[in-house]
Every structure is written in C-alpha cells, then in structure tokens.
Amino acid sequence: MATMEECRSALEKLAENLAGADGDLRSAAALDRSVSCRITDLDVTFLGRLTDGRIEDVTAVPGLPSERAEIRLTMSGDDLVALVGGELHFARAWGSGRIKLEAGFRDLLRLRKLL
C-alpha cells in the first residue's frame, strides 16, 4: 500500500508533467478549476487548484472534503503511484473502475487529451 508521502510525491510529479506540457496538452491543462484526488485506502483527499497548466496549493484533508472540487479523481494510493509512473494506463483503469473521474462535460472533453 502506498504511503501518504508516496502519494504526495506522485501528485507533485503529475503537477510537474502538466507544467511541462506543450501544444494540445498544454491547452487541455489550461483550465482554472478546483481539483481533488481521493485516495481510498488512506482515507485522505488531496485538494488543489489546476490553473494555467499547473496544480497549485495542494493540501491533504482526512476523509471527504467539505466542498466538492470541480474535477474529482478517486483511486487507491498504489494506482496513483502506478498511473503517474507510467505503469498503469488511465483509460484501462478508468474503464475497469479502478479510477473514477468526475467533472463537467466540457472539462471531460478537454481532459481526455491529457488522459
């Protein structure tokens, strides 16, 4: 089972990847939205802000946050680490239910380029 620090490191790596994207990927990430990543096996939710292709102000809260983020991911810590490490393919994991992604329809259309 992935630890809190491993999950935080994976999210930092994801933020770096987004910040370094260019072209279509950069425009897809150029949203201004609240984001959350719920790690089910640790019962923690990482909250942040996706802005100008970067994830900023990441904090961790126990359990579910009091407010719903505009873009919400849910997965296990191991799946987050594997996803960011390139060992887990997002579409397959999403299709099998290992990863859940919730967002508005327009956001989903833009995010599909990233995922």
C-alpha positions in Angstrom: 0.0 0.0 0.0 1.4 3.4 -1.0 2.1 5.8 1.8 0.9 9.5 2.2 4.4 10.7 1.1 4.5 8.4 -2.0 1.0 9.8 -3.0 2.1 13.4 -2.4 5.3 12.8 -4.4 3.2 11.2 -7.2 0.9 14.3 -7.3 3.9 16.6 -7.4 5.3 14.6 -10.3 1.9 14.9 -12.1 1.9 18.7 -11.4 5.4 18.8 -13.0 4.3 16.8 -16.0 1.4 19.2 -16.5 3.5 22.3 -16.2 6.0 20.9 -18.8 3.3 20.0 -21.3 3.1 21.9 -24.6 0.9 22.1 -27.6 -2.5 20.5 -27.4 -1.7 19.0 -24.0 -0.9 22.5 -22.6 -4.1 23.9 -23.9 -6.1 21.0 -22.4 -4.5 21.6 -19.0 -5.0 25.4 -19.2 -8.2 25.3 -17.1 -8.9 27.2 -13.9 -10.6 24.6 -11.7 -10.5 23.2 -8.2 -9.3 19.6 -8.2 -9.3 16.7 -5.7 -7.7 13.3 -5.6 -9.3 11.0 -3.1 -7.1 8.1 -2.0 -9.5 5.5 -0.9 -7.1 3.2 1.0 -5.6 6.0 3.0 -9.0 7.8 3.6 -7.4 11.1 2.6 -8.2 13.6 -0.1 -5.6 15.9 -1.8 -7.1 19.2 -2.8 -5.6 21.8 -5.1 -6.2 24.2 -8.0 -5.5 23.5 -11.7 -4.5 26.8 -13.1 -2.6 27.7 -16.3 -1.4 24.1 -16.7 -0.2 23.7 -13.1 -1.6 22.1 -10.0 -1.1 24.5 -7.1 -1.8 24.8 -3.4 -2.1 21.1 -2.7 -3.2 20.2 0.7 -4.4 16.9 2.3 -7.6 16.5 4.4 -8.8 13.4 6.1 -11.8 11.7 4.6 -14.0 13.6 2.2 -13.7 17.4 1.8 -16.5 19.6 2.9 -16.8 21.1 -0.7 -16.8 19.2 -3.9 -14.0 20.1 -6.4 -14.9 20.8 -10.0 -12.6 17.9 -11.1 -12.5 14.9 -8.9 -10.4 11.8 -9.1 -10.8 8.7 -6.9 -8.4 5.8 -6.7 -6.1 3.8 -4.4 -2.7 5.1 -3.5 -1.0 2.3 -5.4 -3.0 3.1 -8.5 -2.0 6.8 -8.3 1.7 5.9 -8.0 1.4 3.4 -10.9 -0.5 5.9 -13.0 2.0 8.7 -12.6 4.9 6.3 -13.0 3.6 5.1 -16.4 2.8 1.6 -15.2 -1.0 2.0 -15.3 -2.9 3.1 -18.4 -5.6 5.7 -17.4 -8.2 4.6 -20.0 -8.0 0.9 -19.0 -8.1 1.7 -15.3 -11.0 4.1 -15.7 -12.9 1.6 -17.9 -12.4 -1.1 -15.3 -13.5 1.1 -12.4 -10.1 1.3 -10.7 -10.0 5.0 -11.2 -13.0 7.3 -11.1 -13.0 10.8 -12.8 -15.9 13.2 -12.3 -16.1 16.6 -13.9 -18.4 18.7 -16.0 -18.9 17.6 -19.6 -16.8 20.3 -21.2 -14.0 19.7 -18.8 -14.1 16.0 -19.5 -13.8 16.7 -23.3 -10.7 18.8 -22.6 -9.2 16.5 -20.1 -9.4 13.5 -22.4 -6.3 14.8 -24.2 -4.4 14.6 -21.0 -5.5 11.2 -20.0 
